[in-house]
Amino acid sequence: MSKELDKIFESFEGNRIFKDRSILQSNYIPLEIPHRNEQIKQIASILAPVLKGEKSSNIFVYGKTGTGKTLSILYVKDELLKRMKKDNDTELRIEYVNCKLRKVSDTEYRILAELIKKLGGEVPPTGLPTETVYNKFIELIDSKKQILILILDEIDQAVKKISTDFLYNLTRLNSELSKTQIGVVGISNDLTFLEGIDPRVRSSLSEEEVVFSPYNALQLQEILTHRATPAFKENVIEEGVIAKCAAFAAREHGDARRALDLLRIAGELAERENVQKILLRHIDEANIKIEREKILEVVKSEPKQFQYVLYSIIKLLERKDGPVFTGDVYNYYQEICVKNKSEVLTQRRVGDIIQEFDMLGIINVKVISKGRGGRMREIKLAISKSLVEKTKAIIEESLDYNF
């Protein structure tokens, strides 16, 4: 085994593919962001008053995944902090929170605790009344004269898990502050998110709106070429690889993050094979790998009710030799909710959730006609056995009761 490991490590030491793979990571902020000049200028114009110590308007930014929303905002954030004069009597503080992260956005309490932690304070992860945590947050930020901008990424995920009350409370905090003014930048992948929220919240949150449209295939090719040059060694990319990456990502709503992940993973697959070039087949292999990982990410980020429905499907298919129908799933789902002391959704809502899993490619739903007996939906899993096991493990972590 030691000799085999030596061969693996030696092949990586003699790496022929990457010059700097971090350039293809999603958290890398390039010096230039192609095809987003207009949006960056718009965001900068809205936030510019903070350089004079004045509160800016709240901004709501939306667009599909991988359209450069977060990248552009963090770019403007860095530029603002660079230009803020040290002799200004008002301090500028900009804090970023990803509302999709587990154990951050499950409750209003946890989001506030995360903000307090970022600002240098501390509260226990649970146990205090939410009002006490709010008071701690106000006390912490209002101790000096400052402008505080809160960037809440994937804000729709927090609202899905909590409610719009949190956003309303946050945007109304300025009336309770004497020294500090808060500005909110909300980012959402859901283009219809604003339509479903409380009108009071919408008017206070989205004083200004910035829309990020998807990239087309040619724009994605340019982005990939821009990153590939410093990321890879010379002549390691087979002709057509970047175009194929761009085509795959253009199909996924113009997702640049997807395109970069495809190219990076294809490079890693070529590196593991110890070959000299990234080939077209490496893109196909990388695409299959990403599809698997995407399903697990969906399962991790979905609310508990979604997880309970999916877990019911998995457990029933494990136990039954024959087909599983929507009614079976609902009965099992009710048991899980009762034992986990959770709200039980209506059968119609559970049916909608099942349909969403079908659209995501996690299950296959087939409608079967029973003549006068009506129609039934037969459910089968559409993912591999290894992926089922990983999915089950993720959900079991969040269950209070072991089934």
C-alpha positions as CSV (number, residue, x, y, z in Angstrom):
1,M,0.0,0.0,0.0
2,S,2.8,2.4,0.8
3,K,4.3,2.1,-2.7
4,E,0.9,2.6,-4.3
5,L,0.5,5.8,-2.2
6,D,4.0,6.9,-3.2
7,K,3.0,6.7,-6.9
8,I,-0.2,8.7,-6.3
9,F,1.7,11.5,-4.4
10,E,4.6,11.6,-6.9
11,S,2.2,12.0,-9.8
12,F,0.6,15.0,-8.0
13,E,4.1,16.5,-7.2
14,G,4.8,16.3,-10.9
15,N,1.5,18.0,-11.7
16,R,1.3,18.8,-15.4
17,I,-2.2,20.4,-15.4
18,F,-2.7,23.2,-12.8
19,K,-0.7,26.4,-12.3
20,D,-3.2,27.8,-9.7
21,R,-6.4,25.9,-9.2
22,S,-7.8,28.4,-6.7
23,I,-8.6,30.7,-9.6
24,L,-11.4,28.3,-10.6
25,Q,-12.9,28.2,-7.1
26,S,-16.3,29.9,-6.5
27,N,-14.8,32.1,-3.6
28,Y,-12.1,33.6,-5.9
29,I,-12.7,37.3,-6.6
30,P,-11.0,38.2,-9.9
31,L,-9.6,41.7,-10.7
32,E,-12.2,42.1,-13.4
33,I,-15.7,40.6,-13.7
34,P,-16.6,40.2,-17.4
35,H,-20.1,41.3,-18.6
36,R,-21.1,42.7,-15.3
37,N,-20.0,46.3,-15.6
38,E,-23.5,47.8,-15.6
39,Q,-24.6,45.9,-12.5
40,I,-21.4,46.7,-10.6
41,K,-21.8,50.4,-11.5
42,Q,-25.4,50.4,-10.4
43,I,-24.6,48.7,-7.0
44,A,-21.6,51.1,-6.5
45,S,-23.8,54.2,-7.2
46,I,-26.4,53.0,-4.6
47,L,-23.9,52.3,-1.9
48,A,-21.6,55.3,-2.6
49,P,-23.2,57.6,0.0
50,V,-21.7,55.5,2.8
51,L,-18.3,57.0,1.9
52,K,-19.6,60.3,3.3
53,G,-20.9,58.6,6.4
54,E,-24.5,58.5,5.1
55,K,-26.9,55.5,5.0
56,S,-27.5,54.1,1.6
57,S,-30.7,52.7,0.3
58,N,-31.5,49.0,0.9
59,I,-30.8,46.9,-2.2
60,F,-32.4,43.7,-3.4
61,V,-30.4,41.8,-6.0
62,Y,-31.8,38.8,-7.9
63,G,-30.9,36.5,-10.7
64,K,-30.3,32.8,-11.3
65,T,-27.5,30.9,-9.7
66,G,-24.1,31.6,-11.1
67,T,-24.9,35.0,-12.7
68,G,-22.3,36.9,-10.7
69,K,-24.5,38.5,-8.0
70,T,-22.4,37.6,-5.0
71,L,-19.1,38.1,-6.8
72,S,-20.1,41.6,-8.0
73,I,-21.4,42.7,-4.5
74,L,-18.2,41.4,-2.8
75,Y,-16.1,43.2,-5.4
76,V,-18.0,46.5,-4.6
77,K,-17.6,45.8,-0.9
78,D,-13.8,45.5,-1.2
79,E,-13.6,48.7,-3.3
80,L,-15.7,50.6,-0.7
81,L,-13.6,49.5,2.2
82,K,-10.4,50.5,0.3
83,R,-11.7,54.0,-0.3
84,M,-13.2,54.7,3.1
85,K,-11.0,57.4,4.7
86,K,-9.4,56.6,8.0
87,D,-10.0,60.1,9.3
88,N,-13.8,59.9,8.7
89,D,-15.6,60.2,12.0
90,T,-18.1,57.5,10.9
91,E,-16.8,53.9,10.6
92,L,-17.9,51.7,7.7
93,R,-18.6,48.0,8.5
94,I,-19.8,45.5,5.9
95,E,-20.7,42.0,7.0
96,Y,-21.6,39.0,4.7
97,V,-23.9,36.1,5.8
98,N,-24.8,33.2,3.6
99,C,-28.4,32.4,4.7
100,K,-28.2,28.9,3.0
101,L,-25.7,27.6,5.5
102,R,-27.0,25.0,7.9
103,K,-27.1,26.1,11.6
104,V,-27.1,29.7,10.6
105,S,-30.4,30.4,9.0
106,D,-32.7,27.9,10.7
107,T,-34.1,30.5,13.1
108,E,-34.1,34.3,13.6
109,Y,-32.0,33.6,16.8
110,R,-29.2,31.9,14.8
111,I,-28.9,34.6,12.2
112,L,-28.6,37.2,14.9
113,A,-26.1,35.1,16.8
114,E,-24.0,34.8,13.6
115,L,-24.1,38.6,13.0
116,I,-23.1,39.2,16.7
117,K,-20.2,36.8,16.3
118,K,-19.0,38.5,13.1
119,L,-19.2,41.9,14.9
120,G,-17.0,40.6,17.8
121,G,-19.7,39.8,20.3
122,E,-20.9,36.4,21.6
123,V,-24.2,34.8,22.5
124,P,-24.9,31.1,23.2
125,P,-26.1,29.1,20.1
126,T,-29.5,28.6,21.9
127,G,-31.2,29.3,25.1
128,L,-31.9,33.0,25.3
129,P,-35.2,34.7,24.3
130,T,-35.0,36.2,20.8
131,E,-35.8,39.7,22.2
132,T,-32.7,39.4,24.4
133,V,-30.5,38.6,21.4
134,Y,-31.9,41.5,19.5
135,N,-31.1,43.8,22.5
136,K,-27.5,42.4,22.5
137,F,-27.2,43.1,18.8
138,I,-28.5,46.7,19.1
139,E,-26.2,47.3,22.1
140,L,-23.2,45.9,20.2
141,I,-23.7,47.9,17.0
142,D,-24.9,51.2,18.6
143,S,-21.8,51.5,20.8
144,K,-20.1,53.8,18.2
145,K,-20.9,56.0,15.2
146,Q,-20.9,53.7,12.1
147,I,-22.6,52.6,9.0
148,L,-23.3,48.9,9.0
149,I,-24.1,47.1,5.7
150,L,-25.5,43.6,6.0
151,I,-25.2,41.4,2.9
152,L,-27.7,38.6,3.3
153,D,-27.0,36.0,0.5
154,E,-29.7,33.6,-0.5
155,I,-32.1,35.6,1.6
156,D,-35.1,33.6,0.2
157,Q,-33.7,30.5,2.1
158,A,-33.9,32.2,5.4
159,V,-37.5,33.4,4.7
160,K,-38.5,29.9,3.6
161,K,-37.3,28.5,7.0
162,I,-38.3,31.4,9.3
163,S,-40.7,34.1,8.0
164,T,-40.6,37.7,6.6
165,D,-40.9,39.1,10.1
166,F,-37.1,38.8,10.5
167,L,-36.5,41.0,7.5
168,Y,-39.1,43.5,8.6
169,N,-37.6,43.7,12.1
170,L,-34.1,44.1,10.6
171,T,-35.0,46.9,8.2
172,R,-36.9,48.8,11.0
173,L,-34.0,48.6,13.5
174,N,-32.7,52.1,12.4
175,S,-35.6,53.7,14.4
176,E,-34.1,52.2,17.6
177,L,-30.5,53.2,16.9
178,S,-28.9,56.5,17.9
179,K,-25.3,56.2,16.5
180,T,-25.4,53.5,13.9
181,Q,-27.4,53.2,10.6
182,I,-28.0,49.8,9.0
183,G,-28.3,49.1,5.3
184,V,-29.4,45.7,3.9
185,V,-28.3,44.1,0.7
186,G,-30.5,41.1,0.0
187,I,-29.4,38.5,-2.6
188,S,-31.8,35.9,-4.0
189,N,-31.7,33.2,-6.7
190,D,-35.5,33.1,-6.8
191,L,-36.8,35.6,-9.3
192,T,-40.3,35.4,-7.9
193,F,-39.2,35.8,-4.2
194,L,-40.4,39.4,-3.8
195,E,-43.9,38.6,-5.1
196,G,-44.6,36.3,-2.2
197,I,-43.4,38.4,0.7
198,D,-45.2,40.8,3.0
199,P,-45.7,44.2,1.2
200,R,-44.3,46.0,4.2
201,V,-41.1,44.1,4.0
202,R,-40.9,44.5,0.2
203,S,-41.2,48.3,0.4
204,S,-38.5,48.5,3.1
205,L,-36.1,45.9,1.7
206,S,-36.2,46.6,-2.0
207,E,-35.8,50.3,-2.1
208,E,-33.5,49.7,-5.1
209,E,-33.4,46.5,-7.2
210,V,-30.6,45.2,-9.4
211,V,-31.3,42.3,-11.9
212,F,-28.6,39.9,-13.1
213,S,-29.6,38.1,-16.3
214,P,-28.0,34.7,-17.2
215,Y,-24.8,34.6,-19.3
216,N,-25.0,33.2,-22.8
217,A,-22.7,30.6,-24.2
218,L,-20.3,33.1,-25.8
219,Q,-20.0,35.1,-22.5
220,L,-19.4,31.9,-20.6
221,Q,-16.6,31.0,-23.0
222,E,-15.0,34.4,-22.5
223,I,-15.2,34.0,-18.7
224,L,-13.7,30.5,-18.8
225,T,-10.9,31.6,-21.1
226,H,-10.2,34.6,-18.8
227,R,-9.8,32.2,-15.8
228,A,-8.2,29.3,-17.6
229,T,-5.1,31.2,-18.7
230,P,-3.7,31.8,-15.1
231,A,-5.3,28.6,-13.7
232,F,-3.7,26.0,-16.1
233,K,-0.3,25.4,-17.5
234,E,0.2,26.0,-21.2
235,N,-1.3,23.7,-23.8
236,V,-3.1,21.4,-21.4
237,I,-6.7,22.0,-22.6
238,E,-7.8,20.0,-25.7
239,E,-9.5,22.1,-28.4
240,G,-13.3,22.3,-27.8
241,V,-13.1,21.7,-24.0
242,I,-13.9,25.3,-23.0
243,A,-16.7,25.5,-25.6
244,K,-18.2,22.3,-24.3
245,C,-18.1,23.6,-20.7
246,A,-19.8,26.8,-21.8
247,A,-22.5,24.8,-23.7
248,F,-23.3,22.7,-20.6
249,A,-23.5,25.7,-18.3
250,A,-25.6,27.7,-20.8
251,R,-28.1,24.9,-20.7
252,E,-28.2,25.4,-16.9
253,H,-29.6,29.0,-17.1
254,G,-26.2,30.5,-18.0
255,D,-24.5,29.4,-14.7
256,A,-20.9,30.6,-14.7
257,R,-20.2,28.9,-11.3
258,R,-21.3,25.6,-12.9
259,A,-19.0,26.3,-15.9
260,L,-16.0,27.0,-13.7
261,D,-16.7,23.9,-11.5
262,L,-16.9,21.7,-14.6
263,L,-13.6,23.0,-15.9
264,R,-11.9,22.6,-12.5
265,I,-13.2,19.1,-11.9
266,A,-12.3,18.0,-15.4
267,G,-8.8,19.3,-14.7
268,E,-8.7,17.3,-11.4
269,L,-9.9,14.1,-13.2
270,A,-7.1,14.5,-15.8
271,E,-4.6,15.1,-13.0
272,R,-5.6,11.9,-11.2
273,E,-5.2,10.0,-14.4
274,N,-1.8,11.5,-14.8
275,V,-2.5,12.5,-18.4
276,Q,-1.1,15.5,-20.2
277,K,-4.3,17.2,-21.3
278,I,-7.9,17.8,-20.2
279,L,-9.9,15.9,-22.8
280,L,-13.5,16.3,-23.9
281,R,-14.5,13.1,-22.1
282,H,-13.3,14.7,-18.8
283,I,-16.0,17.3,-19.2
284,D,-18.7,14.5,-19.5
285,E,-17.3,12.8,-16.4
286,A,-17.1,16.0,-14.4
287,N,-20.8,16.7,-15.4
288,I,-21.9,13.4,-13.9
289,K,-19.9,14.1,-10.7
290,I,-21.5,17.5,-10.3
291,E,-25.0,16.2,-10.8
292,R,-24.5,13.8,-7.9
293,E,-23.1,16.5,-5.7
294,K,-25.9,18.9,-6.6
295,I,-28.6,16.5,-5.4
296,L,-26.9,16.2,-2.0
297,E,-26.6,19.9,-1.8
298,V,-30.3,20.3,-2.5
299,V,-31.1,17.7,0.2
300,K,-28.9,19.6,2.8
301,S,-30.5,23.0,2.1
302,E,-34.1,22.0,1.9
303,P,-36.4,22.7,4.9
304,K,-37.2,19.9,7.3
305,Q,-40.6,19.3,5.8
306,F,-39.0,18.5,2.4
307,Q,-36.5,16.2,4.1
308,Y,-39.3,14.3,5.9
309,V,-41.1,13.7,2.6
310,L,-38.0,12.4,0.8
311,Y,-37.1,10.3,3.8
312,S,-40.5,8.7,3.8
313,I,-40.1,7.8,0.2
314,I,-36.7,6.2,0.8
315,K,-37.8,4.2,3.8
316,L,-41.0,2.9,2.1
317,L,-39.1,1.8,-1.0
318,E,-36.6,0.0,1.3
319,R,-39.4,-1.9,3.1
320,K,-41.8,-2.6,0.2
321,D,-41.3,-5.0,-2.6
322,G,-44.1,-3.5,-4.7
323,P,-44.8,0.1,-5.9
324,V,-45.1,3.1,-3.5
325,F,-47.9,5.6,-4.0
326,T,-48.5,9.2,-2.8
327,G,-50.9,8.0,-0.1
328,D,-48.4,5.6,1.4
329,V,-45.8,8.4,1.5
330,Y,-48.3,10.8,3.2
331,N,-49.1,8.3,5.9
332,Y,-45.5,7.6,6.7
333,Y,-44.7,11.3,6.5
334,Q,-47.4,12.0,9.2
335,E,-45.7,9.5,11.5
336,I,-42.3,11.3,11.2
337,C,-43.9,14.7,11.8
338,V,-45.7,13.5,15.0
339,K,-42.5,11.8,16.4
340,N,-40.4,14.8,15.6
341,K,-43.1,17.2,17.0
342,S,-43.3,19.0,13.7
343,E,-46.3,20.6,11.9
344,V,-48.0,18.2,9.5
345,L,-48.6,19.7,6.0
346,T,-51.7,18.9,4.0
347,Q,-51.7,16.0,1.6
348,R,-52.0,18.4,-1.3
349,R,-48.8,20.3,-0.2
350,V,-46.9,17.0,0.2
351,G,-48.1,16.1,-3.3
352,D,-46.5,19.4,-4.5
353,I,-43.2,18.5,-2.8
354,I,-43.2,15.1,-4.4
355,Q,-43.6,16.8,-7.8
356,E,-40.7,19.1,-7.0
357,F,-38.4,16.1,-6.3
358,D,-39.6,14.6,-9.6
359,M,-38.5,17.9,-11.4
360,L,-35.1,17.8,-9.6
361,G,-34.5,14.3,-10.9
362,I,-34.4,12.7,-7.5
363,I,-37.5,10.5,-8.0
364,N,-39.6,9.4,-11.0
365,V,-43.4,9.9,-10.7
366,K,-45.6,7.9,-13.0
367,V,-49.4,8.5,-13.1
368,I,-51.4,5.3,-13.2
369,S,-55.0,5.2,-14.2
370,K,-57.3,3.0,-12.1
371,G,-60.4,3.5,-14.3
372,R,-63.3,4.5,-12.1
373,G,-61.0,4.4,-9.1
374,G,-59.2,7.5,-10.4
375,R,-55.5,8.1,-10.9
376,M,-52.6,7.3,-8.6
377,R,-49.0,8.5,-8.7
378,E,-46.4,5.7,-8.5
379,I,-43.0,6.7,-7.1
380,K,-39.6,5.3,-7.8
381,L,-36.1,6.7,-6.9
382,A,-34.1,8.0,-9.8
383,I,-30.7,8.2,-8.0
384,S,-28.0,5.5,-7.4
385,K,-27.9,3.3,-4.3
386,S,-24.8,5.1,-3.0
387,L,-26.4,8.5,-3.4
388,V,-29.5,7.2,-1.6
389,E,-27.4,6.1,1.4
390,K,-25.7,9.6,1.5
391,T,-29.1,11.3,1.2
392,K,-30.5,9.2,4.0
393,A,-27.5,10.0,6.3
394,I,-27.9,13.7,5.7
395,I,-31.6,13.6,6.7
396,E,-31.1,11.4,9.7
397,E,-28.8,14.0,11.2
398,S,-31.7,16.4,11.4
399,L,-34.3,13.9,12.8
400,D,-35.1,14.1,16.5
401,Y,-36.5,10.5,16.4
402,N,-34.7,7.6,14.8
403,F,-36.9,5.5,12.5
